[in-house]
Amino acid sequence: MRRALLGLALLLLPPLSGAAGGAHAVLTLDAPDAADSGLPFGVHVCIDADADVRVVVRAPGASPTGRYASWEAGCRDVELQPDDVEGDLVVDARVRDAPSVTHVVHLSRPDLPERALRIVAVYGSPFSGALIENAGARPAELGNLTLSGVAIPNATLAPGERLFLGAMPPPVTERALEATLPWKGNLTLARARIVIDRLAFPKLAPGEFADRAGVHRAGGTAMAATPMTVAGDIIAYATPEAGAAPVVELLDGAQRDVLLEGYTFTSAEVAAALGRALDRGASVSILLEGAPVGGVPAEERGLLAALEARGAQVRVLQGDATFPTRYQNLHAKSIVVDGEAVLVATENLRATSYPAEAGDAGTRGYGVIVRNATLARVFAGVFAADDAPWPDVRPDDGTTAPATLAARPMVAGPRFEATGAWNVTPVFSPEGSWALLDMLNASRSRIDAEELFAESRAPFLDALVAAARRNVTVRLLLDAHDDDGRNAADVARLNALAAREGIPLEAKLDRPDRTLHAKMVVVDARASYVGSMNWGVASATKNREAGLIIESGALAAWLEKEFENDLAGPAVGAPGAFPSPGETRGVPAAGPGGVVVVSSLLAALSSRRSRGRS
């Protein structure tokens, strides 16, 4: 048994003048037969004359330690506090030059409700605190506990309840107490000498927290890309041909609430539909990116001001040095209506994507509406997490005069509609972006993809090359209108690689007179992805993105028909000369046995910057 420590209250007193030598003093000791390990217990010591007395606690067989102190005749209580150990300890009291008086105390660990308390997480600034949870089946008191030596304010935690102790509670618990805690690399929750729980953690940057799984961004979600069976209606549309009608019709059906998460918002028709929903008594909550590329459009400020004037809750996601924004960009384009329908799109809610007149010129993209309450709950949960009162969620500046909410009559453009049941996978970035990569890697016959761009250092082009080397027919269409030259270079390299290796891979640039803003993939004519995630490192690892993988042969056929029309258009970009290996950006060489080595892992690439496109 390891050495037992003790506290000796009232023992080491200053020597008394005239203290007797103790030769004739008689000492008596009263101590309990059993006590709780780690907690203080008392012994009662009496002496019939002034004498030098020593009281120690030791393990059996160990020599007592300590020094004598002069006591006056009489009785006193001595408080002893052993370590959190089990077994027999010996209380030894003696007078100098006289036999000792001993008593054996059996120590056992007490059944304390506090032992079920756990340190769940430690938060850095601006919260600077710890989250404690009662994992037991009984209420637990905090009043006798310390956190790394600092007394905890008194409180009672019910079974399963969490409490935040710190300077500023994060929105992860309904209950908090203000406390100033030490931050020296670990926290120890203890009662006296009973160590209840420990959590070691590194130095935390602003906006970070640590738990037993590591360091995380506070407020980030962890939504796994989990397939679910969805029964209901599906509507798919292509922009700009469909116009604003699909979105407006969805919003015009809202009766209870609308949750809108987006990057930019300048569509007067969509804003007017939201205004009508507010007039019907529906609640409208909007969360937008606070610092989009190029700044917040002036039209957006006026539309948001008009919606706020009618009762909409409008917030933007924008952090600062004390709490950096949880996502590099809030780039999702999703709407949840009445907890029953979900819209995900490749396009921002801009007039150039959703023109008032169906078929007007605008950016090329796609959207999908799914009417299913289960799927709607998933997207509503992500909206609630993103819109929670973290320090990077801020109100709209409210300095712009409200715009007039007027809209022209909508004319419905072409669309896909179906009713049935499908396997649907919600894909949220950054945590679930691997689902799209898995979809590409599982291809067996064909991949068709339309993308705004595809960073060569991201793994998606690697996956296309790997698929083509498996004899999967791969066709890729990239934007030419906003291209800064990298799309053209990627097209040239991919086509040259295909020609050299004789693999079924074709890459083209879209028409130069429009922006191809799509993020759409069809695999094996059965599964389709439509969403906001560009094929870039930041998109996959740092942004908030939202999309759907839908297993529907009918939807895949409709999207492929749209793709065929785009591919057959006036595409540009001849293959050109294939650069030397040192100039190749992300087109991999074959490994042993002809298997492509995919080394551009998302986690390793998270430090690369996005191209800054929307």
N, C-alpha and C positions, 0 to 999 in steps of 0.2 A: 504494500500500500504506500502511495506516495505521501510525502510529508504533509501534515495538516497545519495550515496557518491559523492564527488566532488573533483576536483583538482582546486586549486586557483592559477593560474600563476600570478605573479607580485603583489600579494595581501599582503602577510605578509612580508613587507619590513622593514628594520631597521628603528627605529624612527628617524625623522629628527629634528635636533636642531632648536629651535625657532618655532616649529609647533604651529599653532594657536589652541585655544581651540575648534574651530568649531562652536561657537554660532551663527555666522552670515554667515556661509558657505551655499551655495546652491548646492545641489547634483542632477544630472540628470542621468537617466539610459536608455539605448537603448538595447533591447534584442529581439530575434526573437519570433514570436508567436508559432512556431512549430520547432521541432528538432528531430533528430534520437536518439532513446534511445541507450545507450551504447557507443555512439561516442561523441567526444568533440564538444562543440559549444561555441561561444564567445558572451560576452556582452560588451558594451561600456559604461564606467562610466566617468563622468566629474564632477569636483568640482571647484567653482570659488574662493576658498581661501584655504590656508593650513588648514587641519583638520584631525581628527582621523576618519577613514572610516572602515566599515565592509561590506563584501559582502558574502552572504551564499546562499545555495540552500536548500530548505526543502520541505517536503511534506505538503499539506494543514493541518493546525491544529497543526503542530509540532512547538516547540519553536526553533528559530534560534540559532545556535551555532557558536562559533568562537571567535576571539578576535580582538580588534581594532588595526589598524596600522596607523601610521602617513603618510599622503599623502601630497605632494605639490600640489598647485593649478594646474589644467590642466586636461587632459583626458588620459585615458589608456584603453587598452583591457584586459579583464580578461577571461581566458579559463576555462570553466566548463566541467566536464565529469561525467555524471550521470551513474548509473548502467543500466543494460539491463532490464529496466522495462517500462511499458506503463502507461500513465496517465498524469495528470497535476502536474507540479512542479512549485514552487514559487521561483523566484529569488528576493532576498531581499537585498537592499543596504541602508545603513543609516549612518548618521553622529551622533556622540555622542550627546545625549540629544536633538535630533531632530526627527521628524517623519520619518519613513522609506519610501523608494520608492520601490514599488514592481512591478513585471511583471510576468504573468503566461505564462509558456511555456508548450505546449502540446507535450509530447513525444510519439512517435510511433516507432515500430520496423521497420527498413529500409529493403527494398527488396534488399538484397545484394547477388550477385552470390556466395560469399564466404560461405554463409550459407549452401550450398549444399556440402561443403567439408567434408570428413569423414576420421577419422583415421582407416585405414583398419587393420593394424597389427603393432606390435612392435617387433623388432628382437634383440636378445641378441648378444653377441660377436660371431664371429669376425665382424659382420655387424654393430651392435650398432646403430640402426636407426629406423625410422618409415616409413610406407608406407601410403601415402595420396592419396585419390581418389576424383575426381570431379564427384559427383553423380547427378549433375544438368544438365540443358539443355543449359546453357550459359557458356562461358569461365569465369574462376575465377582467380583473381590475388592473389598471396601469399605475395607480398611485404609489406603489412600493417599488417601481421599476426605474431603472436608469438606462440611458442610451449612450454608451461610451462614457459613462461617469456622470452624465448630465441627468438630473432628475426629470422625469416625465410628468406633465400635468395630470392630475387625477381624472380618470374617465373609466367607464365600463364599456367593454365591447361585447356585443351579443354574438352568438355563434355565427360565423360567416361574415361578420361585419368588418369593414376596413376603416381605418382612421389615418389621416395625413397629419404629420407633425412637421411643421416648418414655417417658413416666412410667408409663403403665398401658395395656397392650395391649387394644384392643377385640376382640370375638370375630369378627374378620374374617380372621385369619391364625393359623396354628399356630406361627409363629415370631416372636419379639420380642426386642429388646435394650433395656435401660434406657439412656436418653440424655436430656440436657437440651438442648433446642434453642431457638434464638432465634425470637421471633414478632414480626416487624416488617413484616408486610404481604406478604412473599414469601420463598420459600426458593430457594436456588441450590445445586445439587449440582455439585461441581467436583473436579477433580484438578489440583493446582497452578493454572495459569492456564487449564486446559481446562474450559470450562463444559459440563457434560454435560446438565443439565436445569434448568428453572426452573418454579416454580408460584407465581403471584400469588394472594392471597386476602385477603378483608376480615377485619375483626375477627369472631371466632367466639364465639357464645354457648355456654354449657354444653350439651353434647349435640349440637353441630353439627359437621359436617365439610365441607370444600370440596374439589372436584375441578375439572376443566376444564369441567364442565357447570354449575357454580355451587355454591351452599350447600344442604346437605340436612340432614335429621334423621338422626343416626346410628342405625342399626338399622332404619330404615324399609324396606319392601319396594318393589319396582317390578314387580309382576306385571301384565302387560298382559292386557286382557280379550280373549283369543284364542279363537275358536271351535275346537272339536275334534269329531271324529266319535267318538261313544261308543256302544259296543254292550254290552248287558247288560240288567239288570232295573231298572225304575223303580217305586217305591212312593211315592204321594203321600197325604197325610192332612190332615184339618182338625181343629183343636182347638176346643173340648174334646171334641167328639163321639168322636174316636178314642181318647181316654184316653192313658195312658202306654204302651199295648201296642206301638206301632210302635218306640219307642225301646228299650224293654225287650227286645223280640225281637231287635233288631239287636245289642244288647250281649250277650245270651245266646248269640249265635253266635260271639262273639270267642274266638279260640284263642291268638293271639300278642300283640297289642297294641291299645290303645285310646288315641287322641289326642283330647282334649276341650278345646275352646276356647269360653268362654262369658262371660256377663255376671253372672248370679246363678244359684244352684243350691240349691233347697230340696225337690226331689222325692225322697221317701223310696224310691219304687219304682225310680227310675233309680239312686240310690245303692246300693240292694240289688243291682241287676243288675251294677253295677261291682264290688261286693264278690264276687259269684259269679265274675266273670271273673278277679279276683285269686286266688280260691281254686283256679281251674283252671290257674293258672300264667301267665296273660297279664299283661303289664305294662300299667299304666294311668298316663298322664300327663295332668294337668289344669292348664290355665292360665285364670285368671279375672280379671275386673276387680277391682282392689284398692280402689276407692273409688266404688261404684255410688251412684246417687241414693238418699238415705235411709239410706246406710250398709250394711254387710254384714249380712244377716239372721242372727239367732242360730241358726236352724235350719241354715243353711249351714255355720257353723263346726263344729257337732257332727257333721254328715255328713262333712265333709272330714276331721275328726280321726279318724273311724272308718275311712275309706278309707286314710288315712296309716298307721294302726296295722296295716293289712293289707298295706302295702307300696306303696301308690300314691305317686307323686310329684306333689305339689300345690304350685303356685306362683301368685302373684298379680302383676299388672302395676300397679306404683305407683312413680312416681319422686319426686324431691325437687328442691331448688334446684340441686344439683350436676349432676343429670341428669334433666331433666323427662321425664315419661312420653312415650313415642314416639307414642302415640295419645291423643287427648283422652279417649276411652273405648274399652276393649276390649268391643265390642258384638256381635261375631260370635256365632253359635250354630251350631257345626259339630262333627261327630264323624267321625273316620276309624277304621275297624275293619279290622285285619289287612292293611292296605294294599290292600284289595279293595272297600271300600264307603265311601260318603260320605253323611252326613246334613247338610243345611242346613235351617234353620227360621227362622220369624219369631218363635218363642216362646222365652223363657228356660226353663231346666230347673227350673220351679217347679211346685209342686203345683196351683196355680190354673190353669196351662196344661195340665198333664198329670195329670189326676185319676186316682186308682186305678180308679174305676169309669167305663167309657166312657159318655159322654153326660152326666156330671155337669156342673153349671154351672162356667164358667171363662172365661178370655179366649179371644177368637176369633182364630185364626191358622192358619198352614199350615206343612207340612214336606214335604221331598222326600228320599227315599233313592235313591241311584244305585249300583248294583253294577258297578263298572268300575275296574280297577287303574290305568289311565292317569290318570283323573280323581282317584283316591285319592292318587296320587303328587304331584299338584299341590297338593292340600290339605295333605298331610303336609309338603311343602316349606315352605308358608307357616307351618304350626304350628312347624316347626323354627326358622324365622327369628324368629318372635315369642317363642318360648320360649328362644332363645339367651341365654347368660349376660351380657346387658347389665345395667347397674346398676339398671334399673327392674324387673327380674325378681327377685322376692323370695319366700322360702318363706312358707307359711302361718304365722301367728303361733304355732300349736301350744299355745295356752293354754286351749282349750276341751276339756271332757271328751268322749270319743267318744260319739256317739249309737248306739242299737241299730239295726242294719241288718236290718229285717224288712219284708217286703212281702206284700201280699195277692195272690191269684191274678189274672192278667190276663185280661180279656175283650176280644177284638179288636173295635174299632168299625169303621165304614165307612171304606173307603180305595180308592184307585185303584192298579191293578197292571197292568204291561205289560212285555213283552219285545221288544227290537228294537234298532235303531240310530238315533241322532238326532244332530243338531248341538247341542252343549252348550257354553255359554260361561261359565266361572267368572268371577264379578264380585267383586273384592275392593276395598273402599274403604280408603284414599282414592284409590289410584292408578287404579282401574278403574271408578269410578262413572259415568264418561261413557258406558259401554256401555248403561246403562238409559236415559239421555237419548237416545242414538242410536236405541234401540229405539222410543221414543215418536215421535221425529221421522221415522222411516221408516214409520209407520203409514199405511195406505191406506183402511181401511174401518171399523175399530172398535177402541176402547180401553175396557177395563173395569179399574178399579183399586180396591183396598181398602187404605186407609192409616190408621195411627194419627193422623197429622197431615200437613199439607203447608204448610211455611212459604212465605208469599207471596213472600219475597225469593229463595227458591231457584228454579231454572229449571224445575222439573217442572210447576208450574201453568201457566207460560208455554207449555210444550210442549203441554199439553192444549188450551189456547185456540187455539194455532196449528193443531193438528190439526183441531179443530172448524171452524175457518175454511177448512180444506181439504175440508170436508164429510165428515170422519171422525166417526162417531158416538162420543161420549165419555160415559162414565158413571163417576162418582167417588163412593165411599162413604167417609166419614170417621167417626172415633170421636165419640160423644156422651157417654159415661160419664165419662171423665177430661178432657173438653174444658174449657179455661179461658175459652171464649168466642170464641177465634180461629177454631176450626173452623166454628162457626156463622156467624161473619162471612164467612169464605171461601165457604161454601155460598151465603149470600145474595148475595154479589157475583157469583159465577160464574153463578148462575141468572138474576140480573138482566141481566148482560151477554149471556147466551144469548137471553133474551127480546128485548132491545133490538136485537141484531144478527141474530136469526133463525137461529142456528147450532145444530147438534145436540149440545148440551152439557147434561148433567144432573148436579147434585151433590146429595147427601143426607147426612144424619147417620144413623148406625146406631142400633140400639135403645139407649135410655138405661140399661137394666138390666144391661149387660155392657160390658166393655172390648173394643173392636175394636183388637187389637194387630197386625193383619196388615200386611204389606208385600208385596202380591201384585198383579201386573199381567198381563193377557192382551191381546195385540195381534193383530188381524186373524184371530182364531180359530186361530192356528197357533203362536205363540211366547208363552211364559210366563216371568215372573220371580217367583221365590220367594227371599226372603233376609231379612237383618236390617236393611237400610238404610231408615231412615225418610226421608221427603221433606223433609229439613232441610239447612241449609248445613253444620253440623258433621258430620252423618252422612255427607255426601258428600265432605267435604274434610279432616276431622280424625280421624274414628273409624276403628277397625279394624272393618270389616263384611265379611260373606261372603254370597254368593248365587249363584244359577244362573239363566241364561237357557236354556230348553230349547225347541227347535223340535219340537213334537209336537202334531199336531191332536187326538189322543185326550186327551192331558193337558190341553190348552187347553179342550176341551169339558167335561171333568170339573170343572175349576176354574170355568168360566163357569156351570155348573149350581149350584155352591155360591154363586157371586156372585149369581145370580138369586134364590136363596132368601133371601139376606141383604138384597138390594135390595127384595124384596117384603115384608119384615118391617115391624114398626111403626116405620118411619123417622120422624124428627121434623125440624122446622126449616123453617118457611115462608120463601120467598125474601126477604120484607121489603123495606125501602127500599134502593136502591143508593146508596151515599155519593157525595159529590162526588169529582172526580178527585184532589184533594189528599189524600183519605182512603183512596184505593185502595192496597192493599198488594200490588203485584206483578201485577195483572191488566193486561196491556199493551194499548196502543192499536195500531190497524193502522198500518203504515207505508205508504210509497208503493206504489201498486198493490194495496193490501189485504193486503200481506205483513206478518205480525207481526214487530215488532222485538224480539228476545230479547236484552235487555241484562244480565240478572242472571246473569253468568257465574260459574261456581263459583270460579275463582281469585280473582276480585275480591271474593267474598263470604266468604272464609275467616276473616275477622276477626269475623263475626257469631256470637253465642253460640247454642248449642242450647237448645231448650225444656227440656232436662233430663229428658226422658222416656226410657223404656227400651224 
